[in-house]
Amino acid sequence: MAESIKEQGSAGSLEIPKKLGRAVKRLAEQGEDPVLIAPALLRSQATEQMLTIARMGMLDKVLGYLVTTRKSVHFIRPGLAWDRVQSIPLDAIDGVEYVDEFHNNTLKLKVGEKAESIIFYDDMDGIRFYKYIKDRTRR
């Protein structure tokens, strides 16, 4: 299966990309089961080359993932020995918006006075994430 977004269905199963096994296992031990998984990069942590790879949708060169649970959003960069994980609780997220009308697969996630741009490898992944966050922030 291609490493595009996986969304938990009514069956409750979610296919986890092999690279994420270690990180997702740790999240599950903390009671955070993934709801959405998408290849994505944080703008603040990416080089221009990394951004180009993401914008072109080169799924064979996925450098990072956005893992969304019912409690938090986690940005994970898998490594050989350890993974780099940044987490944001869903209740800390003030909003999400499209950047350039989403022509470049980028969303801006707002947390207080700060915002972080997220570049998705696939535009449909970004749309699903946008809808999920919009729904959760309305509650």
A tleap script that builds the chain and sets N, CA, C and O, in Angstrom:
source leaprc.protein.ff14SB
mol = sequence {
  NMET ALA GLU SER ILE LYS GLU GLN GLY SER
  ALA GLY SER LEU GLU ILE PRO LYS LYS LEU
  GLY ARG ALA VAL LYS ARG LEU ALA GLU GLN
  GLY GLU ASP PRO VAL LEU ILE ALA PRO ALA
  LEU LEU ARG SER GLN ALA THR GLU GLN MET
  LEU THR ILE ALA ARG MET GLY MET LEU ASP
  LYS VAL LEU GLY TYR LEU VAL THR THR ARG
  LYS SER VAL HIE PHE ILE ARG PRO GLY LEU
  ALA TRP ASP ARG VAL GLN SER ILE PRO LEU
  ASP ALA ILE ASP GLY VAL GLU TYR VAL ASP
  GLU PHE HIE ASN ASN THR LEU LYS LEU LYS
  VAL GLY GLU LYS ALA GLU SER ILE ILE PHE
  TYR ASP ASP MET ASP GLY ILE ARG PHE TYR
  LYS TYR ILE LYS ASP ARG THR ARG CARG
}
set mol.1.N position { 0.838 -1.183 0.000 }
set mol.1.CA position { 0.000 0.000 0.000 }
set mol.1.C position { 0.878 1.240 0.000 }
set mol.1.O position { 1.888 1.279 0.703 }
set mol.2.N position { 0.520 2.237 -0.762 }
set mol.2.CA position { 1.279 3.477 -0.820 }
set mol.2.C position { 1.242 4.158 0.540 }
set mol.2.O position { 0.293 3.987 1.305 }
set mol.3.N position { 2.286 4.933 0.836 }
set mol.3.CA position { 2.363 5.578 2.140 }
set mol.3.C position { 1.582 6.881 2.144 }
set mol.3.O position { 2.119 7.921 2.527 }
set mol.4.N position { 0.340 6.841 1.731 }
set mol.4.CA position { -0.512 8.012 1.808 }
set mol.4.C position { -1.281 7.953 3.115 }
set mol.4.O position { -1.054 7.062 3.933 }
set mol.5.N position { -2.170 8.878 3.309 }
set mol.5.CA position { -2.879 8.943 4.594 }
set mol.5.C position { -3.695 7.690 4.833 }
set mol.5.O position { -4.277 7.113 3.915 }
set mol.6.N position { -3.721 7.296 6.063 }
set mol.6.CA position { -4.555 6.185 6.471 }
set mol.6.C position { -5.565 6.762 7.435 }
set mol.6.O position { -5.205 7.562 8.299 }
set mol.7.N position { -6.801 6.381 7.308 }
set mol.7.CA position { -7.840 6.905 8.179 }
set mol.7.C position { -8.548 5.744 8.835 }
set mol.7.O position { -8.880 4.751 8.187 }
set mol.8.N position { -8.776 5.877 10.127 }
set mol.8.CA position { -9.409 4.796 10.863 }
set mol.8.C position { -10.859 4.687 10.428 }
set mol.8.O position { -11.609 5.662 10.473 }
set mol.9.N position { -11.238 3.510 10.014 }
set mol.9.CA position { -12.605 3.274 9.577 }
set mol.9.C position { -13.436 2.670 10.676 }
set mol.9.O position { -13.016 2.619 11.832 }
set mol.10.N position { -14.624 2.208 10.314 }
set mol.10.CA position { -15.529 1.644 11.313 }
set mol.10.C position { -14.985 0.334 11.884 }
set mol.10.O position { -15.352 -0.064 12.989 }
set mol.11.N position { -14.120 -0.327 11.136 }
set mol.11.CA position { -13.540 -1.580 11.627 }
set mol.11.C position { -12.525 -1.319 12.737 }
set mol.11.O position { -12.177 -2.227 13.491 }
set mol.12.N position { -12.051 -0.072 12.836 }
set mol.12.CA position { -11.130 0.280 13.910 }
set mol.12.C position { -9.680 -0.046 13.617 }
set mol.12.O position { -8.828 0.122 14.490 }
set mol.13.N position { -9.374 -0.507 12.413 }
set mol.13.CA position { -7.986 -0.835 12.100 }
set mol.13.C position { -7.370 0.280 11.271 }
set mol.13.O position { -8.048 0.918 10.465 }
set mol.14.N position { -6.097 0.503 11.475 }
set mol.14.CA position { -5.370 1.551 10.785 }
set mol.14.C position { -4.023 0.981 10.397 }
set mol.14.O position { -3.273 0.516 11.255 }
set mol.15.N position { -3.706 1.012 9.111 }
set mol.15.CA position { -2.418 0.483 8.664 }
set mol.15.C position { -1.321 1.482 9.005 }
set mol.15.O position { -1.416 2.661 8.664 }
set mol.16.N position { -0.296 1.010 9.670 }
set mol.16.CA position { 0.806 1.849 10.124 }
set mol.16.C position { 1.998 1.651 9.191 }
set mol.16.O position { 2.436 0.518 8.990 }
set mol.17.N position { 2.540 2.750 8.606 }
set mol.17.CA position { 3.746 2.600 7.794 }
set mol.17.C position { 4.870 1.988 8.628 }
set mol.17.O position { 5.007 2.284 9.815 }
set mol.18.N position { 5.661 1.142 8.004 }
set mol.18.CA position { 6.717 0.392 8.698 }
set mol.18.C position { 7.665 1.313 9.478 }
set mol.18.O position { 8.066 0.993 10.597 }
set mol.19.N position { 8.021 2.458 8.882 }
set mol.19.CA position { 8.939 3.395 9.524 }
set mol.19.C position { 8.407 3.921 10.860 }
set mol.19.O position { 9.182 4.316 11.731 }
set mol.20.N position { 7.101 3.924 11.013 }
set mol.20.CA position { 6.485 4.516 12.201 }
set mol.20.C position { 6.197 3.527 13.319 }
set mol.20.O position { 5.714 3.924 14.379 }
set mol.21.N position { 6.477 2.271 13.110 }
set mol.21.CA position { 6.122 1.234 14.078 }
set mol.21.C position { 6.526 1.545 15.505 }
set mol.21.O position { 5.719 1.422 16.426 }
set mol.22.N position { 7.767 1.946 15.689 }
set mol.22.CA position { 8.302 2.230 17.023 }
set mol.22.C position { 7.559 3.398 17.683 }
set mol.22.O position { 7.148 3.299 18.839 }
set mol.23.N position { 7.391 4.494 16.951 }
set mol.23.CA position { 6.748 5.688 17.511 }
set mol.23.C position { 5.274 5.451 17.806 }
set mol.23.O position { 4.775 5.878 18.847 }
set mol.24.N position { 4.575 4.777 16.906 }
set mol.24.CA position { 3.149 4.516 17.109 }
set mol.24.C position { 2.947 3.570 18.288 }
set mol.24.O position { 1.971 3.694 19.028 }
set mol.25.N position { 3.862 2.632 18.462 }
set mol.25.CA position { 3.770 1.714 19.601 }
set mol.25.C position { 3.886 2.493 20.913 }
set mol.25.O position { 3.148 2.228 21.862 }
set mol.26.N position { 4.818 3.460 20.964 }
set mol.26.CA position { 4.971 4.285 22.165 }
set mol.26.C position { 3.732 5.136 22.419 }
set mol.26.O position { 3.307 5.293 23.563 }
set mol.27.N position { 3.155 5.681 21.358 }
set mol.27.CA position { 1.922 6.469 21.511 }
set mol.27.C position { 0.792 5.600 22.052 }
set mol.27.O position { 0.047 6.020 22.938 }
set mol.28.N position { 0.670 4.392 21.518 }
set mol.28.CA position { -0.391 3.478 21.962 }
set mol.28.C position { -0.223 3.117 23.435 }
set mol.28.O position { -1.208 2.983 24.160 }
set mol.29.N position { 1.018 2.961 23.875 }
set mol.29.CA position { 1.274 2.669 25.289 }
set mol.29.C position { 0.820 3.814 26.190 }
set mol.29.O position { 0.512 3.606 27.363 }
set mol.30.N position { 0.779 5.022 25.634 }
set mol.30.CA position { 0.332 6.204 26.378 }
set mol.30.C position { -1.165 6.455 26.192 }
set mol.30.O position { -1.689 7.477 26.636 }
set mol.31.N position { -1.845 5.523 25.538 }
set mol.31.CA position { -3.281 5.655 25.333 }
set mol.31.C position { -3.668 6.531 24.161 }
set mol.31.O position { -4.800 7.010 24.100 }
set mol.32.N position { -2.752 6.753 23.226 }
set mol.32.CA position { -3.029 7.589 22.059 }
set mol.32.C position { -2.942 6.753 20.792 }
set mol.32.O position { -1.870 6.596 20.209 }
set mol.33.N position { -4.075 6.223 20.377 }
set mol.33.CA position { -4.124 5.457 19.140 }
set mol.33.C position { -4.323 6.403 17.964 }
set mol.33.O position { -5.138 7.322 18.055 }
set mol.34.N position { -3.598 6.205 16.858 }
set mol.34.CA position { -3.709 7.086 15.699 }
set mol.34.C position { -5.090 7.033 15.047 }
set mol.34.O position { -5.715 5.976 14.955 }
set mol.35.N position { -5.542 8.192 14.603 }
set mol.35.CA position { -6.790 8.314 13.857 }
set mol.35.C position { -6.467 8.616 12.395 }
set mol.35.O position { -7.100 8.070 11.491 }
set mol.36.N position { -5.479 9.488 12.163 }
set mol.36.CA position { -5.012 9.838 10.820 }
set mol.36.C position { -3.486 9.773 10.793 }
set mol.36.O position { -2.821 10.162 11.753 }
set mol.37.N position { -2.942 9.277 9.682 }
set mol.37.CA position { -1.491 9.273 9.476 }
set mol.37.C position { -1.240 9.773 8.059 }
set mol.37.O position { -1.839 9.283 7.101 }
set mol.38.N position { -0.340 10.763 7.935 }
set mol.38.CA position { -0.043 11.308 6.613 }
set mol.38.C position { 1.428 11.688 6.508 }
set mol.38.O position { 1.993 12.222 7.463 }
set mol.39.N position { 2.058 11.422 5.370 }
set mol.39.CA position { 3.409 11.932 5.136 }
set mol.39.C position { 3.344 13.456 5.051 }
set mol.39.O position { 2.580 14.006 4.257 }
set mol.40.N position { 4.140 14.132 5.866 }
set mol.40.CA position { 4.119 15.596 5.901 }
set mol.40.C position { 5.400 16.111 6.538 }
set mol.40.O position { 6.108 15.373 7.224 }
set mol.41.N position { 5.691 17.389 6.302 }
set mol.41.CA position { 6.863 18.044 6.879 }
set mol.41.C position { 6.449 19.335 7.561 }
set mol.41.O position { 5.487 19.985 7.151 }
set mol.42.N position { 7.179 19.703 8.601 }
set mol.42.CA position { 7.024 21.017 9.205 }
set mol.42.C position { 7.944 21.972 8.466 }
set mol.42.O position { 9.117 21.661 8.256 }
set mol.43.N position { 7.437 23.117 8.073 }
set mol.43.CA position { 8.228 24.091 7.319 }
set mol.43.C position { 9.478 24.507 8.097 }
set mol.43.O position { 10.551 24.673 7.516 }
set mol.44.N position { 9.336 24.673 9.397 }
set mol.44.CA position { 10.458 25.151 10.214 }
set mol.44.C position { 11.600 24.138 10.316 }
set mol.44.O position { 12.716 24.510 10.681 }
set mol.45.N position { 11.346 22.881 10.003 }
set mol.45.CA position { 12.369 21.841 10.129 }
set mol.45.C position { 12.837 21.296 8.784 }
set mol.45.O position { 13.583 20.318 8.735 }
set mol.46.N position { 12.408 21.916 7.705 }
set mol.46.CA position { 12.697 21.352 6.385 }
set mol.46.C position { 13.625 22.246 5.569 }
set mol.46.O position { 13.556 23.473 5.640 }
set mol.47.N position { 14.488 21.607 4.799 }
set mol.47.CA position { 15.321 22.329 3.844 }
set mol.47.C position { 14.518 22.515 2.558 }
set mol.47.O position { 13.453 21.919 2.393 }
set mol.48.N position { 15.023 23.329 1.665 }
set mol.48.CA position { 14.332 23.538 0.387 }
set mol.48.C position { 14.224 22.228 -0.398 }
set mol.48.O position { 13.211 21.974 -1.048 }
set mol.49.N position { 15.267 21.401 -0.336 }
set mol.49.CA position { 15.237 20.114 -1.034 }
set mol.49.C position { 14.141 19.215 -0.455 }
set mol.49.O position { 13.419 18.553 -1.200 }
set mol.50.N position { 14.021 19.195 0.867 }
set mol.50.CA position { 12.982 18.387 1.507 }
set mol.50.C position { 11.592 18.878 1.095 }
set mol.50.O position { 10.697 18.075 0.836 }
set mol.51.N position { 11.420 20.192 1.038 }
set mol.51.CA position { 10.125 20.757 0.647 }
set mol.51.C position { 9.786 20.406 -0.797 }
set mol.51.O position { 8.632 20.120 -1.118 }
set mol.52.N position { 10.786 20.428 -1.660 }
set mol.52.CA position { 10.567 20.072 -3.060 }
set mol.52.C position { 10.120 18.621 -3.177 }
set mol.52.O position { 9.196 18.315 -3.930 }
set mol.53.N position { 10.763 17.736 -2.443 }
set mol.53.CA position { 10.388 16.316 -2.450 }
set mol.53.C position { 8.944 16.160 -2.003 }
set mol.53.O position { 8.182 15.408 -2.610 }
set mol.54.N position { 8.564 16.867 -0.945 }
set mol.54.CA position { 7.189 16.771 -0.434 }
set mol.54.C position { 6.185 17.322 -1.440 }
set mol.54.O position { 5.158 16.695 -1.698 }
set mol.55.N position { 6.474 18.486 -2.009 }
set mol.55.CA position { 5.535 19.103 -2.958 }
set mol.55.C position { 5.347 18.261 -4.212 }
set mol.55.O position { 4.282 18.280 -4.829 }
set mol.56.N position { 6.390 17.520 -4.584 }
set mol.56.CA position { 6.287 16.661 -5.765 }
set mol.56.C position { 5.571 15.361 -5.440 }
set mol.56.O position { 5.252 14.587 -6.343 }
set mol.57.N position { 5.315 15.113 -4.157 }
set mol.57.CA position { 4.604 13.901 -3.759 }
set mol.57.C position { 5.428 12.641 -3.902 }
set mol.57.O position { 4.886 11.574 -4.190 }
set mol.58.N position { 6.732 12.748 -3.703 }
set mol.58.CA position { 7.616 11.587 -3.849 }
set mol.58.C position { 7.478 10.687 -2.624 }
set mol.58.O position { 8.250 10.799 -1.672 }
set mol.59.N position { 6.497 9.801 -2.657 }
set mol.59.CA position { 6.203 8.949 -1.510 }
set mol.59.C position { 7.289 7.917 -1.220 }
set mol.59.O position { 7.290 7.309 -0.150 }
set mol.60.N position { 8.215 7.712 -2.159 }
set mol.60.CA position { 9.323 6.795 -1.893 }
set mol.60.C position { 10.411 7.475 -1.058 }
set mol.60.O position { 11.366 6.824 -0.634 }
set mol.61.N position { 10.269 8.772 -0.824 }
set mol.61.CA position { 11.254 9.524 -0.042 }
set mol.61.C position { 10.573 10.285 1.098 }
set mol.61.O position { 10.838 11.470 1.299 }
set mol.62.N position { 9.708 9.616 1.834 }
set mol.62.CA position { 8.995 10.254 2.942 }
set mol.62.C position { 9.975 10.522 4.084 }
set mol.62.O position { 10.651 9.613 4.565 }
set mol.63.N position { 10.037 11.777 4.505 }
set mol.63.CA position { 10.988 12.189 5.535 }
set mol.63.C position { 10.329 12.481 6.877 }
set mol.63.O position { 11.020 12.631 7.885 }
set mol.64.N position { 9.011 12.564 6.902 }
set mol.64.CA position { 8.313 12.848 8.147 }
set mol.64.C position { 6.840 12.520 8.030 }
set mol.64.O position { 6.298 12.408 6.930 }
set mol.65.N position { 6.205 12.368 9.167 }
set mol.65.CA position { 4.783 12.013 9.205 }
set mol.65.C position { 4.040 12.883 10.200 }
set mol.65.O position { 4.599 13.326 11.204 }
set mol.66.N position { 2.790 13.116 9.909 }
set mol.66.CA position { 1.878 13.757 10.830 }
set mol.66.C position { 0.948 12.657 11.328 }
set mol.66.O position { 0.217 12.055 10.541 }
set mol.67.N position { 0.974 12.395 12.618 }
set mol.67.CA position { 0.130 11.362 13.217 }
set mol.67.C position { -0.855 12.070 14.139 }
set mol.67.O position { -0.457 12.723 15.103 }
set mol.68.N position { -2.132 11.935 13.837 }
set mol.68.CA position { -3.175 12.582 14.621 }
set mol.68.C position { -3.894 11.538 15.459 }
set mol.68.O position { -4.309 10.494 14.954 }
set mol.69.N position { -4.035 11.831 16.740 }
set mol.69.CA position { -4.792 10.972 17.646 }
set mol.69.C position { -6.006 11.772 18.120 }
set mol.69.O position { -6.183 12.918 17.710 }
set mol.70.N position { -6.822 11.197 18.958 }
set mol.70.CA position { -7.984 11.920 19.487 }
set mol.70.C position { -7.580 12.997 20.493 }
set mol.70.O position { -8.384 13.866 20.831 }
set mol.71.N position { -6.329 12.940 20.972 }
set mol.71.CA position { -5.855 13.900 21.966 }
set mol.71.C position { -4.868 14.922 21.412 }
set mol.71.O position { -4.849 16.068 21.861 }
set mol.72.N position { -4.041 14.518 20.435 }
set mol.72.CA position { -2.920 15.354 20.001 }
set mol.72.C position { -2.606 15.181 18.522 }
set mol.72.O position { -3.092 14.268 17.854 }
set mol.73.N position { -1.770 16.102 18.039 }
set mol.73.CA position { -1.168 15.989 16.713 }
set mol.73.C position { 0.325 15.800 16.956 }
set mol.73.O position { 0.940 16.576 17.688 }
set mol.74.N position { 0.907 14.773 16.348 }
set mol.74.CA position { 2.327 14.457 16.529 }
set mol.74.C position { 3.033 14.561 15.177 }
set mol.74.O position { 2.566 14.008 14.181 }
set mol.75.N position { 4.159 15.272 15.152 }
set mol.75.CA position { 4.996 15.343 13.963 }
set mol.75.C position { 6.182 14.436 14.234 }
set mol.75.O position { 6.941 14.657 15.177 }
set mol.76.N position { 6.339 13.416 13.405 }
set mol.76.CA position { 7.351 12.388 13.660 }
set mol.76.C position { 8.320 12.300 12.486 }
set mol.76.O position { 7.914 12.154 11.333 }
set mol.77.N position { 9.619 12.392 12.807 }
set mol.77.CA position { 10.673 12.146 11.821 }
set mol.77.C position { 11.373 10.872 12.249 }
set mol.77.O position { 12.184 10.885 13.174 }
set mol.78.N position { 11.060 9.755 11.570 }
set mol.78.CA position { 11.674 8.477 11.945 }
set mol.78.C position { 13.179 8.490 11.699 }
set mol.78.O position { 13.659 9.046 10.711 }
set mol.79.N position { 13.905 7.871 12.610 }
set mol.79.CA position { 15.346 7.742 12.473 }
set mol.79.C position { 15.762 6.293 12.638 }
set mol.79.O position { 14.934 5.441 12.962 }
set mol.80.N position { 17.027 6.008 12.421 }
set mol.80.CA position { 17.520 4.637 12.564 }
set mol.80.C position { 17.507 4.185 14.015 }
set mol.80.O position { 17.020 3.097 14.322 }
set mol.81.N position { 18.036 5.006 14.907 }
set mol.81.CA position { 18.132 4.617 16.312 }
set mol.81.C position { 17.015 5.221 17.164 }
set mol.81.O position { 16.571 4.598 18.128 }
set mol.82.N position { 16.560 6.417 16.822 }
set mol.82.CA position { 15.492 7.067 17.579 }
set mol.82.C position { 14.666 7.930 16.639 }
set mol.82.O position { 15.091 8.253 15.530 }
set mol.83.N position { 13.485 8.296 17.103 }
set mol.83.CA position { 12.581 9.130 16.316 }
set mol.83.C position { 12.482 10.502 16.968 }
set mol.83.O position { 12.541 10.629 18.190 }
set mol.84.N position { 12.334 11.513 16.142 }
set mol.84.CA position { 12.102 12.856 16.668 }
set mol.84.C position { 10.598 13.094 16.645 }
set mol.84.O position { 9.962 12.990 15.596 }
set mol.85.N position { 10.033 13.413 17.802 }
set mol.85.CA position { 8.587 13.592 17.915 }
set mol.85.C position { 8.286 14.937 18.554 }
set mol.85.O position { 8.835 15.273 19.603 }
set mol.86.N position { 7.413 15.704 17.916 }
set mol.86.CA position { 6.884 16.939 18.480 }
set mol.86.C position { 5.388 16.757 18.585 }
set mol.86.O position { 4.750 16.279 17.647 }
set mol.87.N position { 4.820 17.134 19.723 }
set mol.87.CA position { 3.393 16.926 19.936 }
set mol.87.C position { 2.696 18.225 20.309 }
set mol.87.O position { 3.255 19.076 21.001 }
set mol.88.N position { 1.464 18.358 19.833 }
set mol.88.CA position { 0.613 19.493 20.165 }
set mol.88.C position { -0.738 18.934 20.583 }
set mol.88.O position { -1.381 18.238 19.797 }
set mol.89.N position { -1.188 19.225 21.811 }
set mol.89.CA position { -2.521 18.770 22.215 }
set mol.89.C position { -3.596 19.421 21.342 }
set mol.89.O position { -3.489 20.600 21.002 }
set mol.90.N position { -4.620 18.666 20.984 }
set mol.90.CA position { -5.683 19.216 20.141 }
set mol.90.C position { -6.352 20.421 20.780 }
set mol.90.O position { -6.745 21.352 20.077 }
set mol.91.N position { -6.490 20.419 22.104 }
set mol.91.CA position { -7.159 21.550 22.745 }
set mol.91.C position { -6.310 22.821 22.746 }
set mol.91.O position { -6.820 23.893 23.071 }
set mol.92.N position { -5.026 22.728 22.389 }
set mol.92.CA position { -4.162 23.904 22.275 }
set mol.92.C position { -4.218 24.516 20.879 }
set mol.92.O position { -3.740 25.632 20.673 }
set mol.93.N position { -4.794 23.799 19.925 }
set mol.93.CA position { -4.864 24.280 18.544 }
set mol.93.C position { -6.025 25.252 18.406 }
set mol.93.O position { -7.173 24.917 18.700 }
set mol.94.N position { -5.709 26.466 17.954 }
set mol.94.CA position { -6.722 27.507 17.793 }
set mol.94.C position { -7.362 27.501 16.415 }
set mol.94.O position { -8.448 28.052 16.238 }
set mol.95.N position { -6.714 26.894 15.447 }
set mol.95.CA position { -7.291 26.856 14.114 }
set mol.95.C position { -6.324 26.306 13.087 }
set mol.95.O position { -5.150 26.056 13.362 }
set mol.96.N position { -6.858 26.130 11.903 }
set mol.96.CA position { -6.071 25.649 10.771 }
set mol.96.C position { -6.578 26.388 9.542 }
set mol.96.O position { -7.778 26.623 9.406 }
set mol.97.N position { -5.669 26.754 8.646 }
set mol.97.CA position { -6.086 27.455 7.432 }
set mol.97.C position { -5.227 27.032 6.249 }
set mol.97.O position { -4.094 26.577 6.402 }
set mol.98.N position { -5.804 27.199 5.071 }
set mol.98.CA position { -5.076 26.899 3.843 }
set mol.98.C position { -4.079 28.011 3.559 }
set mol.98.O position { -4.349 29.175 3.852 }
set mol.99.N position { -2.937 27.665 2.996 }
set mol.99.CA position { -1.943 28.631 2.557 }
set mol.99.C position { -2.000 28.658 1.037 }
set mol.99.O position { -1.969 27.607 0.397 }
set mol.100.N position { -2.083 29.850 0.452 }
set mol.100.CA position { -2.169 30.009 -1.011 }
set mol.100.C position { -3.273 29.142 -1.602 }
set mol.100.O position { -3.090 28.501 -2.637 }
set mol.101.N position { -4.413 29.132 -0.936 }
set mol.101.CA position { -5.564 28.338 -1.378 }
set mol.101.C position { -5.187 26.878 -1.605 }
set mol.101.O position { -5.796 26.192 -2.426 }
set mol.102.N position { -4.182 26.408 -0.875 }
set mol.102.CA position { -3.724 25.017 -0.876 }
set mol.102.C position { -3.107 24.579 -2.209 }
set mol.102.O position { -3.061 23.385 -2.508 }
set mol.103.N position { -2.636 25.536 -3.005 }
set mol.103.CA position { -1.990 25.184 -4.276 }
set mol.103.C position { -0.644 24.496 -4.071 }
set mol.103.O position { -0.157 23.807 -4.967 }
set mol.104.N position { -0.045 24.677 -2.909 }
set mol.104.CA position { 1.259 24.068 -2.653 }
set mol.104.C position { 1.200 23.024 -1.533 }
set mol.104.O position { 2.208 22.753 -0.881 }
set mol.105.N position { 0.015 22.438 -1.313 }
set mol.105.CA position { -0.181 21.364 -0.318 }
set mol.105.C position { 0.196 21.792 1.100 }
set mol.105.O position { 0.645 20.969 1.897 }
set mol.106.N position { 0.016 23.076 1.419 }
set mol.106.CA position { 0.428 23.599 2.714 }
set mol.106.C position { -0.756 24.096 3.532 }
set mol.106.O position { -1.631 24.799 3.027 }
set mol.107.N position { -0.765 23.715 4.807 }
set mol.107.CA position { -1.734 24.217 5.777 }
set mol.107.C position { -0.967 24.933 6.874 }
set mol.107.O position { 0.190 24.614 7.148 }
set mol.108.N position { -1.617 25.898 7.495 }
set mol.108.CA position { -1.021 26.594 8.628 }
set mol.108.C position { -1.812 26.223 9.870 }
set mol.108.O position { -3.024 26.433 9.931 }
set mol.109.N position { -1.124 25.671 10.858 }
set mol.109.CA position { -1.729 25.264 12.119 }
set mol.109.C position { -1.444 26.364 13.142 }
set mol.109.O position { -0.288 26.707 13.387 }
set mol.110.N position { -2.508 26.914 13.739 }
set mol.110.CA position { -2.358 28.020 14.689 }
set mol.110.C position { -2.439 27.506 16.121 }
set mol.110.O position { -3.361 26.780 16.495 }
set mol.111.N position { -1.440 27.908 16.910 }
set mol.111.CA position { -1.397 27.575 18.334 }
set mol.111.C position { -1.062 28.873 19.062 }
set mol.111.O position { 0.089 29.311 19.072 }
set mol.112.N position { -2.067 29.477 19.665 }
set mol.112.CA position { -1.869 30.764 20.327 }
set mol.112.C position { -1.448 31.814 19.317 }
set mol.112.O position { -2.078 31.966 18.270 }
set mol.113.N position { -0.384 32.539 19.631 }
set mol.113.CA position { 0.127 33.593 18.749 }
set mol.113.C position { 1.028 33.036 17.644 }
set mol.113.O position { 1.413 33.762 16.727 }
set mol.114.N position { 1.355 31.767 17.733 }
set mol.114.CA position { 2.281 31.164 16.770 }
set mol.114.C position { 1.527 30.337 15.739 }
set mol.114.O position { 0.385 29.930 15.950 }
set mol.115.N position { 2.196 30.104 14.625 }
set mol.115.CA position { 1.632 29.255 13.572 }
set mol.115.C position { 2.762 28.453 12.945 }
set mol.115.O position { 3.895 28.924 12.847 }
set mol.116.N position { 2.442 27.246 12.525 }
set mol.116.CA position { 3.416 26.364 11.880 }
set mol.116.C position { 2.833 25.892 10.566 }
set mol.116.O position { 1.690 25.436 10.515 }
set mol.117.N position { 3.609 25.999 9.506 }
set mol.117.CA position { 3.166 25.509 8.203 }
set mol.117.C position { 3.497 24.033 8.076 }
set mol.117.O position { 4.594 23.592 8.418 }
set mol.118.N position { 2.526 23.279 7.576 }
set mol.118.CA position { 2.678 21.843 7.368 }
set mol.118.C position { 2.555 21.587 5.875 }
set mol.118.O position { 1.559 21.971 5.261 }
set mol.119.N position { 3.550 20.946 5.289 }
set mol.119.CA position { 3.536 20.625 3.862 }
set mol.119.C position { 3.233 19.140 3.727 }
set mol.119.O position { 3.966 18.295 4.242 }
set mol.120.N position { 2.143 18.833 3.027 }
set mol.120.CA position { 1.721 17.450 2.826 }
set mol.120.C position { 2.260 16.930 1.502 }
set mol.120.O position { 2.373 17.683 0.535 }
set mol.121.N position { 2.592 15.653 1.457 }
set mol.121.CA position { 3.043 15.014 0.228 }
set mol.121.C position { 1.876 14.844 -0.745 }
set mol.121.O position { 2.076 14.837 -1.960 }
set mol.122.N position { 0.683 14.708 -0.225 }
set mol.122.CA position { -0.506 14.483 -1.051 }
set mol.122.C position { -1.586 15.468 -0.620 }
set mol.122.O position { -1.868 15.603 0.570 }
set mol.123.N position { -2.188 16.154 -1.585 }
set mol.123.CA position { -3.187 17.165 -1.244 }
set mol.123.C position { -4.406 16.589 -0.531 }
set mol.123.O position { -4.994 17.266 0.312 }
set mol.124.N position { -4.796 15.371 -0.844 }
set mol.124.CA position { -5.953 14.762 -0.183 }
set mol.124.C position { -5.675 14.514 1.301 }
set mol.124.O position { -6.587 14.588 2.125 }
set mol.125.N position { -4.429 14.223 1.638 }
set mol.125.CA position { -4.055 14.062 3.043 }
set mol.125.C position { -4.290 15.370 3.795 }
set mol.125.O position { -4.838 15.379 4.897 }
set mol.126.N position { -3.868 16.465 3.183 }
set mol.126.CA position { -4.049 17.774 3.801 }
set mol.126.C position { -5.511 18.131 3.976 }
set mol.126.O position { -5.898 18.697 4.998 }
set mol.127.N position { -6.319 17.805 2.989 }
set mol.127.CA position { -7.753 18.099 3.066 }
set mol.127.C position { -8.398 17.305 4.194 }
set mol.127.O position { -9.196 17.850 4.957 }
set mol.128.N position { -8.060 16.019 4.308 }
set mol.128.CA position { -8.610 15.202 5.401 }
set mol.128.C position { -8.179 15.734 6.765 }
set mol.128.O position { -8.984 15.791 7.695 }
set mol.129.N position { -6.918 16.120 6.884 }
set mol.129.CA position { -6.425 16.672 8.140 }
set mol.129.C position { -7.146 17.984 8.457 }
set mol.129.O position { -7.566 18.206 9.593 }
set mol.130.N position { -7.286 18.842 7.462 }
set mol.130.CA position { -7.982 20.123 7.640 }
set mol.130.C position { -9.399 19.902 8.170 }
set mol.130.O position { -9.816 20.543 9.135 }
set mol.131.N position { -10.128 18.996 7.535 }
set mol.131.CA position { -11.504 18.718 7.962 }
set mol.131.C position { -11.542 18.163 9.379 }
set mol.131.O position { -12.405 18.542 10.171 }
set mol.132.N position { -10.615 17.271 9.703 }
set mol.132.CA position { -10.578 16.679 11.043 }
set mol.132.C position { -10.316 17.753 12.104 }
set mol.132.O position { -11.008 17.805 13.121 }
set mol.133.N position { -9.323 18.604 11.868 }
set mol.133.CA position { -8.979 19.648 12.840 }
set mol.133.C position { -10.109 20.669 12.944 }
set mol.133.O position { -10.449 21.096 14.048 }
set mol.134.N position { -10.693 21.066 11.820 }
set mol.134.CA position { -11.826 22.011 11.851 }
set mol.134.C position { -12.962 21.447 12.687 }
set mol.134.O position { -13.558 22.160 13.495 }
set mol.135.N position { -13.261 20.175 12.497 }
set mol.135.CA position { -14.333 19.531 13.255 }
set mol.135.C position { -13.995 19.501 14.746 }
set mol.135.O position { -14.858 19.779 15.579 }
set mol.136.N position { -12.761 19.170 15.088 }
set mol.136.CA position { -12.358 19.062 16.498 }
set mol.136.C position { -12.277 20.429 17.182 }
set mol.136.O position { -12.558 20.525 18.377 }
set mol.137.N position { -11.900 21.491 16.458 }
set mol.137.CA position { -11.783 22.810 17.082 }
set mol.137.C position { -13.143 23.481 17.247 }
set mol.137.O position { -13.266 24.426 18.027 }
set mol.138.N position { -14.149 23.024 16.543 }
set mol.138.CA position { -15.503 23.571 16.708 }
set mol.138.C position { -16.157 23.085 17.986 }
set mol.138.O position { -17.069 23.732 18.501 }
set mol.139.N position { -15.705 21.961 18.501 }
set mol.139.CA position { -16.329 21.365 19.699 }
set mol.139.C position { -15.988 22.115 20.952 }
set mol.139.O position { -16.434 21.740 22.037 }
savepdb mol mol.pdb
quit
